[in-house]
Amino acid sequence: MQFKKLSYKFKSAFHSLRRFFTIDRELDLIKINQGLILSTINSSKRYSHLSDYEFKIFSQWGEDGIIQHLTQNIEIKNKTFIEFGVEDFLESNCRFLLQKDNWYGYVIDGSSRNIQKIKDSYFYWKHSLNALCSFITRDNIDQLLSMSGFDKDLGILSVDIDGVDYFVLEKLSDWTPRVLIVEYNAIFGISRAVSVPYSSTFVRAEAHYSNLYYGASLPAFVHLANNMNMALVGVNSTGSNAFFVRRDLLNENVGEVSINDCFVRAKFREGRDRDGSLSCQSGGQDLSSIMQLPLVDVISQENLRFFDVHV
């Protein structure tokens, strides 16, 4: 009798769980259909700024709309994307592209739990997506990307590891993505091309309690992109991601812009107190705690402090 009760409870829980995941898939389908409509509307319009094309389906902010605009207006030879620093990929730059346009995808994250969650998802088996668990450094990144099996003429390369992104990307000079997406750190401003110094063990949460000390400035990424023959075409409206396109693909619908014309200071407030709580200070971030932290000018190789570039 007791066994029957346990069996019934197990079956009930199983069916509830199955209904939950079915609802999850149905909600995703609704979101994707909304994205189809928004993408079609955008395709008939010509806006002044890249951020005007924004809409959000699975991206953190409005990157889904920007990516749709770019991929619809430049020639893409290989419909492939590599995105690293994806966490569980539920909120990411390229997931909408995977599910709407059936691109081939390859994602990397340093958490085995995140990668397993990706592999357990319904969209993993339904689409051509591979996921790899690895802590990324500048010494292993080229090999990790080669494991994708993709041609180096990628459709999209999306970089977001909240750390030494500049130095990792610097090691991918042989890769020629048509679109490059990088997360820049807006608090570093636009006066210098700076990055946090390289460390193979850099972890943002451990580097400084404020959670603000990571990455590189927009001028640093523009400098690196120029060496990769890529042009800055805009940033998102919230001030986190910059978009680059290969120069040979620029056209009347996708053109180069200057840093001064497109730079956006971050709208979000991600600074934390010593106890780990979000400070959410009105008017921006409290930067006093990181003024003495080291930075490096990636052009001159000069060692600096944050107060040298803060304006």
C-alpha positions in Angstrom: 0.0 0.0 0.0 2.8 2.4 1.0 4.6 1.5 -2.3 1.5 2.4 -4.3 1.3 5.8 -2.5 4.9 6.5 -3.2 4.5 5.4 -6.8 1.5 7.7 -7.2 3.4 10.7 -5.8 6.4 10.0 -8.0 4.2 9.8 -11.1 2.3 13.0 -10.1 5.6 14.8 -9.6 6.9 13.5 -12.9 3.8 14.7 -14.8 4.0 18.1 -13.1 7.6 18.5 -14.1 6.9 17.4 -17.6 4.0 20.0 -17.8 6.4 22.6 -16.5 9.0 22.0 -19.2 6.3 21.8 -21.9 5.0 25.2 -20.7 8.6 26.5 -20.8 9.0 25.3 -24.5 5.6 26.9 -25.4 6.6 30.2 -23.8 9.9 30.1 -25.8 7.9 29.5 -29.0 5.7 32.5 -28.3 8.9 34.6 -27.7 10.5 33.3 -30.9 7.3 34.2 -32.9 7.4 37.7 -31.5 11.0 37.9 -32.6 10.1 36.9 -36.1 7.6 39.8 -36.2 10.0 42.3 -34.8 12.7 41.2 -37.1 10.4 41.6 -40.1 9.4 45.1 -39.0 13.0 46.1 -38.5 14.0 44.8 -41.9 11.8 47.4 -43.6 13.2 50.3 -41.6 16.5 52.3 -41.7 17.5 53.8 -38.3 20.3 56.3 -37.5 21.9 54.2 -34.7 22.6 50.5 -34.4 20.8 50.5 -31.0 17.6 51.5 -32.7 17.2 48.0 -34.0 17.2 46.5 -30.5 14.7 43.9 -29.3 15.1 41.2 -26.7 14.1 37.6 -27.0 16.9 35.6 -25.3 19.6 38.2 -25.0 20.3 40.2 -21.8 19.4 43.5 -23.4 18.5 44.3 -27.0 21.3 42.3 -28.7 18.8 40.0 -30.5 17.5 42.8 -32.6 20.9 44.2 -33.4 22.2 40.7 -34.4 19.2 40.2 -36.7 19.9 43.5 -38.4 23.5 42.7 -39.0 23.1 39.2 -40.2 20.3 40.3 -42.6 22.4 43.1 -44.1 25.9 41.7 -44.6 27.0 38.6 -46.5 27.4 35.6 -44.2 29.3 32.7 -45.8 29.1 30.3 -42.9 26.1 30.4 -40.5 28.2 29.6 -37.5 28.6 31.2 -34.2 31.0 30.7 -31.2 30.0 32.3 -28.0 32.0 31.9 -24.8 31.2 33.0 -21.3 27.6 31.9 -21.8 26.7 30.6 -18.3 23.7 28.3 -19.0 22.9 29.9 -22.4 19.3 30.7 -21.4 20.1 34.4 -21.7 22.7 34.9 -24.4 23.5 36.7 -27.6 23.2 33.9 -30.0 20.4 31.6 -28.7 17.7 33.4 -30.8 19.9 33.0 -33.8 20.2 29.3 -33.1 16.5 28.7 -32.6 15.1 31.1 -35.2 17.6 30.8 -38.0 19.0 27.4 -37.3 22.7 28.5 -37.2 25.4 26.1 -36.1 26.6 26.9 -32.6 29.5 26.2 -30.3 29.5 27.6 -26.7 32.1 27.5 -23.9 31.7 28.1 -20.2 33.9 27.4 -17.2 31.1 25.8 -15.1 30.4 22.1 -15.5 26.9 22.7 -14.0 26.1 25.3 -16.6 27.3 23.1 -19.5 25.2 20.2 -18.2 22.2 22.4 -18.0 22.7 23.4 -21.6 23.0 19.7 -22.6 19.9 18.9 -20.7 17.8 21.6 -22.4 15.2 20.8 -25.1 16.9 23.1 -27.6 20.2 21.3 -27.4 19.0 18.2 -29.2 16.7 20.1 -31.5 19.5 22.2 -32.9 23.1 21.9 -34.0 24.7 23.1 -30.8 27.8 21.9 -29.0 28.8 22.9 -25.5 32.2 22.6 -23.9 33.3 23.2 -20.3 36.6 24.9 -19.9 38.2 27.8 -18.0 39.4 30.1 -20.8 42.9 31.6 -21.0 44.9 33.2 -23.8 47.0 30.1 -24.0 44.1 27.6 -24.7 41.5 29.7 -26.5 42.7 29.0 -30.0 42.7 25.3 -29.4 39.3 25.5 -27.7 37.8 27.3 -30.7 39.5 24.9 -33.2 37.6 22.0 -31.4 34.4 23.5 -32.8 35.3 22.1 -36.2 34.1 25.4 -37.8 35.9 27.3 -40.6 37.7 30.3 -39.2 35.5 32.5 -41.4 32.8 32.5 -38.6 29.5 34.2 -38.9 29.6 35.6 -35.3 32.1 35.5 -32.5 30.7 36.7 -29.1 33.2 37.3 -26.2 32.0 37.8 -22.6 34.1 36.2 -19.9 34.1 39.2 -17.5 37.8 39.3 -17.2 40.8 39.4 -19.4 38.7 39.4 -22.6 41.1 41.7 -24.5 44.1 39.4 -24.1 42.1 36.3 -24.9 40.7 37.9 -28.1 44.2 39.1 -29.0 45.2 35.4 -29.5 42.5 34.9 -32.2 44.2 36.9 -35.0 43.8 33.9 -37.4 40.0 33.9 -36.9 38.0 36.1 -39.3 34.5 36.5 -37.9 32.1 38.5 -40.0 30.5 39.9 -36.8 32.4 40.4 -33.5 30.6 41.1 -30.2 32.5 42.1 -27.1 31.5 43.3 -23.7 33.3 46.6 -22.8 33.6 48.1 -19.4 32.2 51.6 -19.6 33.6 52.8 -16.3 37.0 52.8 -18.0 35.8 55.6 -20.2 37.1 56.5 -23.7 40.3 58.5 -22.9 42.6 55.5 -23.0 42.8 52.0 -24.5 43.1 50.1 -21.2 42.4 46.7 -19.8 42.9 45.0 -16.5 46.3 43.3 -16.5 46.4 39.8 -17.8 46.2 36.9 -15.3 45.6 33.3 -16.4 43.5 32.8 -13.2 41.5 36.1 -13.3 38.0 35.7 -11.8 35.9 38.9 -11.7 34.2 38.2 -8.4 37.6 37.5 -6.7 39.5 40.4 -8.3 37.7 43.0 -6.3 34.6 42.9 -4.1 33.0 45.8 -6.0 32.4 43.5 -9.1 33.4 46.5 -11.2 37.0 45.6 -11.9 37.1 43.6 -15.1 37.5 43.7 -18.9 38.7 46.5 -21.1 37.6 49.9 -22.4 35.9 50.5 -25.7 39.0 52.1 -27.2 41.0 49.0 -26.3 38.6 46.8 -28.3 38.5 49.2 -31.2 42.3 49.1 -31.3 42.3 45.3 -31.4 39.4 45.2 -33.9 41.3 47.5 -36.2 44.2 45.0 -36.2 41.7 42.3 -37.1 40.4 44.4 -40.0 37.1 45.0 -38.3 35.2 48.2 -37.9 33.1 49.5 -35.0 29.5 49.7 -36.1 27.8 50.6 -32.8 27.0 49.7 -29.2 23.8 48.7 -27.4 21.7 51.3 -25.6 22.5 50.1 -22.2 26.3 50.5 -22.6 27.6 47.0 -22.3 28.2 45.4 -25.7 30.1 46.7 -28.8 29.6 45.4 -32.3 32.2 45.1 -35.1 31.9 44.0 -38.7 34.6 43.0 -41.1 35.6 46.0 -43.2 35.1 44.2 -46.5 31.5 43.7 -45.6 30.5 47.3 -44.7 27.8 48.8 -46.9 25.1 51.5 -46.9 23.1 49.7 -44.3 26.0 48.8 -42.0 28.6 51.5 -41.7 31.5 52.3 -39.4 31.0 54.8 -36.5 33.5 56.6 -34.2 33.9 55.9 -30.5 32.7 59.4 -29.7 29.6 59.1 -31.8 28.4 55.8 -30.3 29.9 55.4 -26.8 27.2 54.9 -24.1 28.0 54.9 -20.4 26.5 51.9 -18.6 22.9 52.4 -17.5 22.9 49.4 -15.1 24.3 49.5 -11.5 26.2 46.4 -10.8 28.5 47.6 -8.1 28.5 45.7 -4.8 29.3 46.5 -1.2 31.9 44.6 0.9 29.2 42.2 2.0 28.4 41.3 -1.6 25.1 43.2 -1.7 24.2 45.3 -4.8 24.7 49.0 -3.8 22.4 50.3 -6.6 23.5 53.9 -5.9 21.5 56.5 -7.8 23.6 58.5 -10.2 25.9 55.5 -11.1 28.6 53.5 -9.4 30.8 54.3 -6.4 34.2 54.0 -8.0 36.3 55.2 -5.0 37.2 51.7 -4.0 38.9 50.9 -7.3 40.8 54.1 -7.9 44.2 52.5 -7.0 43.7 49.3 -8.9 46.1 48.6 -11.8 45.3 48.9 -15.5 47.5 48.6 -18.6 47.4 50.7 -21.7 47.3 48.0 -24.5 48.8 50.3 -27.1 51.7 51.8 -25.1 52.0 49.0 -22.6 52.1 51.7 -19.9 51.1 50.6 -16.4 48.4 52.8 -14.9 45.9 53.1 -12.1 42.2 53.6 -12.5 42.4 57.1 -11.3 44.6 57.9 -14.3 41.8 57.2 -16.7 38.7 58.1 -14.7 37.1 61.4 -15.7 
